[in-house]
Amino acid sequence: MDTKIEFAQRLKQAMLDAGYEARPSVLELEFNQRYWGSPVTFQAVRHWLRGDAMPEQDKLQVLAEWLSIEPQVLRFGGEAIRRIHEKTSSWEA
């Protein structure tokens, strides 16, 4: 599956888990209230939710903090993080 689509699914689920509707208008409003840079547009967040694009790292950090999820889990998924930890533990052994 495409990484952008997988990210979109994780973003939608994180929004739902945090008690928000997974809609572009909600994401645009909530994100722009927390982001220190130039506001993102409705079209940009719609692309994030549709899996057409992914946010840059600074925006990903804001999303993760708002939604109370680790940025790497939002970006790569929990499975990827677990595999990294497994490889690290095998090196230590």
N, C-alpha and C positions, 0 to 999 in steps of 0.2 A: 504494500500500500504506500502511497505517496506520503512523505513526511509532513507536508503542509496539511494534508487532510487529517492525518493522525493528530497533528497539533490542534487543528480546529475542533476535533472531537474532545480532546483533553480540555481545551478552553471552555467549550460548552458545558462539559460535565463539572468543571471547577466552578463555573458561574452558578449552575443549578445547586451544587453542594453548598455554596455560600449563601443561597437563598435569593438569587437573582434570576430573572428570566434571561435565557440565552438569546437575546435579541440585539441587533446592532444599535438601536437607539439607547438601550440601557447601557451597553458597553461603552458607547461614545460618551455619554454623560458621566458615568462613574469614573472612567479612565481619565478624562480631561480634568476632573476635579482633583485628581491626585498627581497628575504629571506636571513637572516643572518646566517643560519645554513648550514648543509650539503645539497647539491643540491638534489632535488627529481628527480627520474628517469621518463622517458617517460612512463614506465609501471605503475608507481604509479599514475600519473595524469590520465592515461587512465582508471585506476580502479575508480578514483573519478568520471570521466565523465560517466562511464558505470553504476555506482551505485553498484559496487562491494565492495567499501571501502569508508571510510570517513577520511578526514585529521584530525590530532591531533589539539588541540586547538591553539597552536602557529602558525601552518600553516593556520588554519581557519582565524585567525586574519589578517595575511598577505593578504590572498585572499580577505577578506572583505574590507580592506583598499584600495587595488589595484582597486577593482571593485566598490568602493564607495557605499557599502551596509552595513548595520548594521550586525555585526557578528551573533547576535542571529537570525536575519531574514534569513540570509544565512543558518544557521544550522537548525533552527526549522520552518521557514516560518512565514509569517506575521500573519496568523490566530492564531498560538500559542501565539504570543506576544500580540495580541489583547485580547485573553482570559485571560491572566495573568493580564493585566490592568483592565479588567472588574472585576475580583475577588478582586483586590486591592481596587478598588473604592467601592465595596460592603462592604468591611471590614471597610473602613473609614466612611461609612454612619452609 
